[in-house]
Amino acid sequence: AFVEKFRASATRSTQAKSREKQLDKIERIEAPTGTLKTLHFRFPPAPRSGREVAEIKDLVHTYGEKILFLGAELLVERGDRIAFLGPNGAGKSTLLRLIMGLEKPTEGTVKLGSHNVIPGYFEQNQAEALDLKKTVMETIHDEVPDWKNEEVRTLLGRFLFTGETVFKQVGALSGGEKARLALAKMLLEPVNLLILDEPTNHLDIPAKEMMEEAIQNYDGTVIIVSHDRYFISQVANKIVEIRDGEFRTYLGDYHYYLDKIVEEKEQAKLAKVEAEKVAKKAEKEAKKKAAAKRK
């Protein structure tokens, strides 16, 4: 609407073209298409945690000479569904490991809240940790031995494991099937903080839709790292961008974040133009003074 409104205006055509170019560069968010059936699954009810779920304070973290975080700070509150964004190598997966206590920060503190915070962690390579010799049925039943076979099969059916497929060995499963099984295994116990590292990797359309719906209806707190921008647009209510070792927090969903990025770029461009004007004016004044001294 902005571009069309001002495209024909001589005084604002440059601004409109700039906005148009910026919009063209932004990744378009389109829903995936498919004819496969939609699955429905809900996370177990989350035990209520305290208001402060996790806190990152004065975080400095390095790998050798590479600085990932430099004075980063963030408070994660109950009900947040945060997506961390940033380029490859920015430290997104490392940050999740720091929150889980699997790594220690070089400096600063990263800690979970003190009141009843129960985390559940889904790693990028979660599927690789499955026992390849077990069957699909055994993988789940061994975690919940008190469950009846019918209960296990009902759960597996929600993850597209039906009929004889529940007796297949894990080693014979496809990458997508292993990812679904790993996800099912993680959801056996109720948690109130989901920490998900690329949870949609290898998932097909029905499984992704199931994840989106489950997170939307989840009453706990969620922290996500994902390259799937459509998935993020469906589930996140807060965006945290990792930029130059610090966190920039956007208190809205992914579309709000995109709007703010465009706005920031426009403001930066206007500030640059203004700075150039000031510099030229200062240069002009300096030349006048120099000329006056020579007289």
N, C-alpha and C positions, 0 to 999 in steps of 0.2 A: 504494500500500500504506500509506503514511504517513497519507493522508487517511482511508481506510476504518478504519484501526486506532484512530484517535483521534476520529472523528466523533461518537461517542456519549458520549465522556468529558466530563463537565461541567468538569473542571479544565483540559482541553486543547482544548476545542471552538474557542476563539478562535484558537489556534495552527493547528489543522487547517484552519479556514476561510481563514486567511491563506495557508497553503501551497496550498490549492485554488485560490484566486484567482491566485496567482503562476503556478501550473502552467497555468491557463487562458490566461494572457497569453503564454506561451511558444509560439513558432511550432512547430506540429506537423511532424515530419519523416516524410513518407510517400514511398514509392517511386513514381515515375511509372509509369503503366500504358500498355501498348501491345502490339500484336500483330506489330509489325515485327521483322524478323530482327535478331539480335544480331551485331555486327561484332567482329572480333578484330584487334588491332594491338598491336605492341610497339615501344617506343622503341628506337632503336639502343643497343647496350650502352654505358653511360656510362664514359668513362675515369675512373680513380680520382683523386679530388681529395685535397687535404690535409684534415685534420679540421676546420679553421676555413674555412668557405666564404665567409662575409661577416660584416662587423662594423659595427655602428652605435654610435657613441660620442658622448655629449654633443650629440646632434643638436638644433639649433635651425633652424627653417625657416619663413620668412614669405612671404606674398604681400601686398604693400602693408602694411596695418595688421593683416591677419589672421595670427594665429600658428597654424601647423599643428602644429609639433612644438616642445617646450620641454624639452630635457634628456633626450630619448628615447635608450634604449640597448638593444641586442640583439646576441647572438652567434648566427649561423646555423651549425649544425654539419652535417657530412656525414651524409646519411640523413634529415635533417629534411624533413617535408612540412608546411610552415607555411601556415596560412590567416590572412590579416589581416582582422579584422572592425572595423566602426565605421560611424557614420552617414554619409550623403552629405555630402561636403565635409570629411571628417576628414583627407583627404590620402592615401588608400590608393594610388591610381594614381600620385600624385606620389612616394610612397615607392619604388615600383618603378622609376620613372625615376631617382631618386637612386641606387638600388642599381646600376643599369645605367650610371651615369655620364653620363646624358643631361641631368641638371641638377646644379648644385653647391649644397651646403647653405649656408644663411646663416652658420651656425657649426657647429663640430663636424666629425666625419669619418664618411663612409660609404664603405666600400671592400670589394672582393672579396678573398678569401684570396690569399695569395702563392704557393701551390703548386698549379699545374695546374687552376685553376678556369676552366671553359669554359661561359659562359652562353648560353642561348637564350631570346629574349624574344618573347612573343606579346602584342602591344598590343591594346587594345580595337578600334582601327580598322585592324587588320592587313589585313583583307579589302579596305579602301578603297585600299590601296597597290598592289593587283594591277594589272597592265597589261591594261586592258579590251579591247585589240585582239588580244591573243594568244589562242590556243586553250588549253583545259585541258591538252592534251598538251604544247604548247610551253612553258607556264608551268613545268612540272616538268622537261622535257627540257633547257631552257636552263640550268637550275641544275646538272644532272648530265649533261653532254654525252656522257660515256663510257658511260652506261647504254644498254642495248638497248631498242628499243621495247617488247618484251615485259615487261621489268623495270619500265618506267614504267607500263605498263597494269596490271600486277599491283598496284603501289602504289596507283594511282588507283582500282582496283576495291575496295580495302579502304576507300576513302572514298566508296563508292557511285557512282563514275564508271565506267560500263560501256558497252560497245557504242559507238554513235555519239556518246554524250555527251562523249567525250574530245576530239571535234573541234569542240565548241561554243565560241564566243567567250566569254571571261570576262564581257564586258558583257551577255551574254544570260542569265547565271546568276542564280538567286534569291539572296537574302541568305544563306540556309542553305548553299547550294552554294558560294558564295564563301568562307564561313567554313571549310568543310571543306577547300577547296583551299588556303587560306592556312595551315591547320594542317598539311596534307600537305607543303607547301613548307618549313615550319619544321623538319620532322622529317627532312630529307634528310641532315643532318650530325650526327654524335654529339656531344652536349653532356653535361655533368654537373651543370648547374644550370638548371632550367627555371623561368622567371619568367613567370607566366601572368596576364594581366589580363582578367578576364571571359571565360575561354576557351569557355564553353558558350553564349555569346550566339549566337542564330540556329541553334544546332545542334538537330537533331531527336533523338528518343529513341535510335535506334541509335547515332548519333554520340556522344551523351553517355555511353552505356554503354561505348562503345569507349574514350573518354577516361578514364573511371573505372578500367576494367580496366588500361589502359596505365600509368596513374600508380601504381596499386597494385603493379604488377609492375616498376616502374622502379627501378633500383638507384642512381640519383643523388639529388640534392637538389631539392626543389620549393618554390617560393614562389608563393602563389595569392591573388588578390583575386577574389571572386565573390559575387554576390547569391543564387546558387543554393545554398540551405542544404542541400538533399539531397546535392548534388554534394560540398559540403564535408564532410558527414558520412561520405561514402564514401572520401575520399582523404586528409584531413588527419590527422596524428598529433600536431599541436601547434597551439594557437590563440593568436594574439596580438591582443588587443583594443586599439585606439587609443582612449584615453580621456583627455580634458583635456590633449592634447599629449604624453602619455606612453604607454608600452607596458605592458600587463598580460599576462603570459605564463601560459598554462595548459598544463601538461605532460600533455596527454591529447587525445583526439579531441573532436568537436563535442558528443557526448552528455555527456562528462565536463565540458565547459565549461558546458553548460546546468545540470547538477547543481550546479556550483560557484556559478553566478550565483544560483540559488535559495537556496543556503546563505548566500551573502554578504548577500542581502536579508533573510533571517531574522535573521542576526547583527546587521545594521544596525538592524533594528526592535527587537530586544531591547536593544541598546545605547542606543537612543533612549528606551525605556521606563525603563531604569536611570538615564539622565541626568536624566529628568524627576523621578524619585523623589528623587534627590540634590538637585535644585534646590528641590523642595518642602520637603525636610527642612531645607535651608539657610535657606529663607525663614521657615520656622516657628521655627527657632532665633533668627533675627534679630529676629522679632517678640517673642519671649520676652525677649530681652536689652533691647529697647527698652522693653517694659512694666516690666521690673525697674528700669530707670534712672528711670522716671517716678515710682516709689514713694518 
